[in-house]
Amino acid sequence: MLSTSLKSVLHHARYFPLWSALTINRWRAFDLQSRALGTACGTVMRWFPPARHRFDREARRVFSDMKRSDRAKLGQRMGRQMGRTLFEIYHDAEFQTQHHKFRSSGPGLDALKAANAAGKGAIIVSGHFGQWEAVRAVIRMHGLESGAVYRPHKNRHYARRILAGIEAGGRPILATGRVGTGGLVRHLRDGGIISILLDEKYAEGVRIPFLGIDALTSLAAAQLALKYDLPMIPAYGTRVDDGNAFQVDFEAPIPHSDSVTMTRAFNDSLSARIMANPEQWYWMLRRWGVE
C-alpha cells in the first residue's frame, strides 16, 4: 500500500508534464495553445512506448488488417486530437463562448427543445469522441443548460482541473456512484438535461457489441429514459476544418423499447461515428480489456 505522501509525490510527477506544456504556451492565443498541446500529445503517442503499445493493443482489436505503421500514424493523429480536446476542457469557460466554431444540425435538437417546453428532462448520450463539450456548448447557445456525469480522476491535480472545466459547461456535475445517481434522478425529475458519456467499460454492465466486439456497457441511461419517459438523444461534436470548428449533430431520440435494445442502438450509433473518423475517438479507455 502506497503511503499518502508517496501518492502525492507520484500525482505531482504525473501531472508535471501537462502543467509544463500548459504553462509554456499560456501567452499564446487560444487556438495556438490548443494546437500546441495537441502536438505535444501526438509526440507522446509516437515516442512513449507505454502509450504507443496501449493504443496499438486496443486499435488492433478493430483494425486487425491495418498495417502496424498505419495504426501508429492513427495513434499520433488521435493524440493530437485528444490533446486539443483536453486543452479545451481545461479552458471550457472560454471555449463555450466561441460560438463561431459551432455548427449544429439534426432532429434531436428540436426534440430536446420540445421536452424542455413540456417541462420534461432529457438525456444526452455521447462518447469520448471529437469534442464532447461542444455538444453542451450548443445546448447553451439555444438557451438551455445541460449538466453532466463524470468519473473522478484518481490524480487530484487532473481531477481539480477537469472538474472546474466541465462545471463551466453547465451544471449540475454529478460524480459516478450512489450519491451522484440520486442527484441525477432528482435533476431529471425536475425537468433538467444531463449529458452522459456512455463508452467506458462498466464492470456491472451487459455485454453489448461496440465496434463489433462485445463490451461491458451500462444500461443506466436507457433505464432512466424508460422509467421517467424521457428522450434519449445521441449527440456528437465532430472536429472539422482542420480541427478548428465543430459539427454538432443531434440524432433523433432512440425509440423506447427495452434498455438493452436502446443501449445497443447507441453503441451502433457511436461505432458508426468512430469508423468514419477513428482518430477522433479516445482509444486509451481500455474499453474491452481489464483495468
N, C-alpha and C positions, 0 to 999 in steps of 0.2 A: 504494500500500500504506500503510495507516494505521500510524503508529508505535505501539509498545506503550503509551506514555504517553497518547497521544490516545485509544486504545481504552479505556484505563482511565477517562479522564475521561467518555467517552461512556457507559460502563457505569454509572458513578455517576449521571450525569444522567438516564438512563432508569430507573434504579431508585428515584431520589429521590421521585417522586410516590407510588409504592406504599409506600415506607418512611414517608413523612409520614402517609399515610392510616392505616397500622397503628399508628403512634406516637400520633397524636392520640386514637385511640379505645381505647388499651390499658387504660385504667382501667375500661372498661365490662364488663358481663357478656358471656360467650362469644357468645350468640345475638345480642346487640345489636351487638357488634363485627362479626360475620358479616354482619348486615343492613346495617351502615354501609358496609362495603366493597362490598357488592352495590349499594347506592345510588350509590356513587362510580363504579363501573364502568358502571352504567346511564347515568349522566350523561355519561361519556366517549363512550359509544355514540351519545348524542343530539347532542352538541355538538362532537365532534372529527372533522373531515371525513375524515381518512385511515381511521379505524376505521369510520366510518359507510359510506364508499364500499366498503371491502373487504367488509364484511358484505353489503351490497346486491348486490355482484357475485356472491358465492357463493350467496346465497339466491335470487337471480333465476334461477339455473340450474334450481332445483327448483320455485320458486313464480313462474313467469313470468306467470301470470294474476292474481297478487295485486297490489293497488294499492300503489304505492310508499310511500304513507303507512302502510299496514298493515305492509309489510316493515320500515319504520323503527321502528314500535312493537314488532315482533317482535325486532328487534335490541336495543332497550332492555331488553326482558324477558330476552333472552339474557345481556346484560351484567350484569344484577342476579343472575341465576343463577350465572354464572361467577365473579363477584366473591365470592359466598358460598362457592363451591367452593374457590377459591384460598385464602381465609382458613382454611377447614377443613383443607386440605392443609398449609398452613404450621404449623398447630397440631394436627397429626394425633395426637400423643400424648394430648392431652385429648379430641379428637374420638372416638378409639377407645373411650374409657371411657363414652361416653354411650349406654349400652345401651338406654335407654328410647326412643331415637329410631328404633331399627332393627326392622323387621318383615320376616320372611323367609318365602319360600314357593318351591315348585317342586321337581320331581323331581331336578334337578341336584345339590341339596344332599345327598340320600341317595346319589347316585352318587359324589359326592366322598368321602363318609364310607366307602363300600364300597371304593373304590380305596385309600384310606388304610389301612383294616383289612387289605387284601390285600398291603400293602407296596408298592403301586404309586404312581407320581406322577400328577399331573393338571395339565391346562392350562385355566385360566380365561380366556376371551376376552371382552373388553368394548370400550367405546369412550369417548371424551370426552363422556359423556352423564350427566346427573344428577350424582350424586356417586359416582364410581367407587371411591373409598376406602371407601365404605360396604360394598362387597362384601367387601373384606378384613377389615373390622371384624366382619362377621357370621361369616366363616370363623373368626376368632379366638374369637368368642363360643362357638363349637362345639368349642373345644379344639384347633383346628388352626392352622396358620400358612401364609400364602402370601407368597412373595417376589414380586418384580415386575421387569419390564423397563422401562427408561426411556431417553429420548433426552436427553442432557445439554444444558442450555441454554447458549447462547453467552455470555450475560451471567453472569459469575461470581457476582454477588450473588444473582440469581434462582436460579442453579444450586445454590448453597450452601443456601439456604432450602428449596428444593423437595426436594433430596436428603435433608436432615435430616428433613423432614416424612414423606416416603414410607418412610424407614427405620424410623420409629416405627410404621408399619402392618404391618411384617413383613419378614423377611429370608430370603434374600439379595436385594439390589437390584443388578441387572445392567445395565450400560450397553449400548446397541446397539453392534454391531461384533464383530470376530472374538474378542476376549478374552471379552467378555460371552457370546457364543454358546457358547464352551467351558464356561464356568461354568454356563450354563443347562442344557446337556446333562448335566453331572455331577449337578446338583441333581435333575433329573427321574429320572435312572437310579437315584439313591439314594432314590427314593420321595417327593421333595419336590413341593410345589404351587407353581405360578408363575402370575401374572396378567399378561396382555398386552393392551395397548390396540391394537386392530388396525385403526383407522380413519384412520391417517395415510398420506399418499402415500408409496409405496415405489418409487423410480426403477427398481429391477431387478425389480419385480413384474410381475404379469399383469393385463391389463385385465379387470376383473370389474364388473358393474353394482353401483352403490351409489347409493341413492335414484334409481334409474332411469337413471343416467348412468355410462358406463364410467369406472373409476378404477383406477389402478395400485395393486395390493394385494399385500402379502406373503403368500406361501403357507407361511411358516415354521412357524406354529402347527400347521397341518394336517399338514405333513410330519413334524414331531416326533411328533404324536399317532399317525400311522400307523407310523412307524419303531419306536417304543418301545411300541406298543399301549397308549396312554393315552387316557382320556376327554378330549374337548374340549368344555368346558361354557360356553355363553354365560351371562353373568350381568350384571345391571344394577341400579343403585341409583337409583331414580326418586324425585325430591322430591315429597312430598305434604304436606298440612296447611300450606299457605302456606309451604312450603319448610323447615319446622322438623322434619320427620320423613322417613324413607326407607323405601320399599317395595323390598326387595331380592329380586329374582326370579332363581332359578337354573333356567334352562331345561334340558330333557332334553339329555344329551350328543348332539352331532351324529353321526349314524351314520357309521361308517368306510366310505369308498368310494375316492375319489381326492382329491388335495389341492385341485384346482380346484373340484370339486363341494362339498366340505366348506367351503371358504372362501366360496363363493357362498352357501351356506346361512347362514353367519354374517352376511354382508353383508345378506342379506334380513331376518334377524332384527333386526339393529340398525336397518336402514332403517324397519322397522315401528314400532319404539320411537320413532324420531325423528319420524315422521309423526304419531304420536299426541301427542307433546309436543315440537314443534320448538324451543321456547325453551330446552329442556334440553340441546341439543347445541351444541358449540362450533364455530360456523360459520367461525371465522377460521383454520382449518387449511390453507387452500388445497388442499383435498382433490383437486380436479380440475385446478387451474391450475399455473403454473410457480412455482418457488421464488423 
